[in-house]
Amino acid sequence: MQRGEIYRYAPVTARRQPTLRLIVAAQSLIDAGAPVLLCLPIVEDEDPESLLAPRIGDLGWAVATNIERTLVSRFTRHVGAATPQEMEQVAVALKAALDLD
């Protein structure tokens, strides 16, 4: 499992929400086997038309304002990975959303 990978996610409670997750957690946490990782939901249906939601290939938009704690055990299927350029756009969006330098 790597930062930038995308997985299908099975939510604990049934509700209308995106089911794709882009891993944005630090690789050191992933390598340590953390049971919960920080992820961004990928909205598949409709462009949120926000600079804080970069496009991730044909899958949709990673919404940087919705950072979620995600249970690794709820990942059901590996879908793909963001490109290095897409991850750079995600990093810029996260920095803007969190007002980081």
C-alpha positions as CSV (number, residue, x, y, z in Angstrom):
1,M,0.0,0.0,0.0
2,Q,1.4,3.4,-1.0
3,R,0.5,7.1,-0.6
4,G,-1.4,8.1,-3.7
5,E,-3.1,4.8,-4.2
6,I,-6.9,4.7,-4.7
7,Y,-9.1,2.1,-3.1
8,R,-12.8,1.3,-3.1
9,Y,-14.1,1.7,0.5
10,A,-17.0,0.0,2.2
11,P,-18.4,2.5,4.8
12,V,-19.2,1.3,8.3
13,T,-22.7,2.9,8.1
14,A,-24.8,3.0,4.9
15,R,-25.2,6.5,3.7
16,R,-24.8,8.3,0.4
17,Q,-21.1,9.1,0.1
18,P,-18.3,8.6,-2.3
19,T,-16.8,5.1,-2.0
20,L,-13.4,5.8,-3.6
21,R,-10.5,6.9,-1.3
22,L,-7.2,8.5,-2.2
23,I,-4.5,7.7,0.4
24,V,-2.8,11.0,1.5
25,A,-1.3,9.7,4.8
26,A,2.5,9.8,5.3
27,Q,4.2,6.7,3.8
28,S,5.8,6.1,7.2
29,L,2.4,5.5,8.8
30,I,1.4,3.2,6.0
31,D,4.7,1.2,6.3
32,A,4.2,1.0,10.1
33,G,0.8,-0.8,9.4
34,A,-1.4,1.9,10.9
35,P,-5.0,0.6,11.0
36,V,-6.4,4.1,10.2
37,L,-5.1,6.3,7.4
38,L,-5.9,9.8,6.3
39,C,-7.6,9.8,2.9
40,L,-9.6,12.0,0.6
41,P,-12.9,11.0,-0.9
42,I,-13.0,11.0,-4.7
43,V,-16.3,12.4,-6.0
44,E,-17.2,10.5,-9.1
45,D,-20.5,12.0,-10.2
46,E,-20.1,15.7,-10.5
47,D,-17.2,18.2,-10.8
48,P,-17.3,20.2,-7.5
49,E,-15.8,23.1,-9.5
50,S,-13.3,23.9,-6.8
51,L,-9.5,24.5,-6.9
52,L,-9.5,22.4,-3.7
53,A,-10.7,19.4,-5.6
54,P,-8.1,18.3,-8.2
55,R,-9.1,15.9,-11.0
56,I,-7.7,12.3,-10.5
57,G,-7.6,10.7,-14.0
58,D,-11.0,9.4,-15.1
59,L,-12.0,8.5,-11.6
60,G,-13.2,11.9,-10.3
61,W,-12.1,14.7,-8.1
62,A,-10.2,14.4,-4.8
63,V,-11.9,16.8,-2.3
64,A,-9.1,18.3,-0.1
65,T,-11.6,19.9,2.3
66,N,-12.9,16.4,3.3
67,I,-9.9,14.7,4.9
68,E,-11.1,11.5,6.5
69,R,-9.8,9.0,8.9
70,T,-10.2,5.7,7.0
71,L,-10.1,2.2,8.4
72,V,-7.7,0.2,6.2
73,S,-9.7,-2.9,7.0
74,R,-12.7,-1.4,5.1
75,F,-10.7,-1.1,1.8
76,T,-12.3,-3.6,-0.6
77,R,-10.4,-3.3,-3.9
78,H,-7.4,-1.5,-5.2
79,V,-8.6,0.7,-8.1
80,G,-5.4,2.5,-9.2
81,A,-3.1,5.3,-8.3
82,A,-2.8,9.1,-8.8
83,T,0.0,10.3,-11.1
84,P,2.9,12.3,-9.5
85,Q,1.4,15.4,-11.2
86,E,-2.0,14.7,-9.7
87,M,-0.5,14.1,-6.2
88,E,1.3,17.5,-6.6
89,Q,-2.0,19.1,-7.3
90,V,-3.5,17.3,-4.2
91,A,-0.6,18.6,-2.1
92,V,-1.2,22.2,-3.3
93,A,-4.9,21.8,-2.5
94,L,-4.2,20.4,1.0
95,K,-1.8,23.2,1.7
96,A,-4.3,25.8,0.6
97,A,-7.2,24.1,2.6
98,L,-5.1,23.9,5.8
99,D,-3.2,27.2,5.3
100,L,0.2,25.5,5.4
101,D,3.4,27.0,4.0
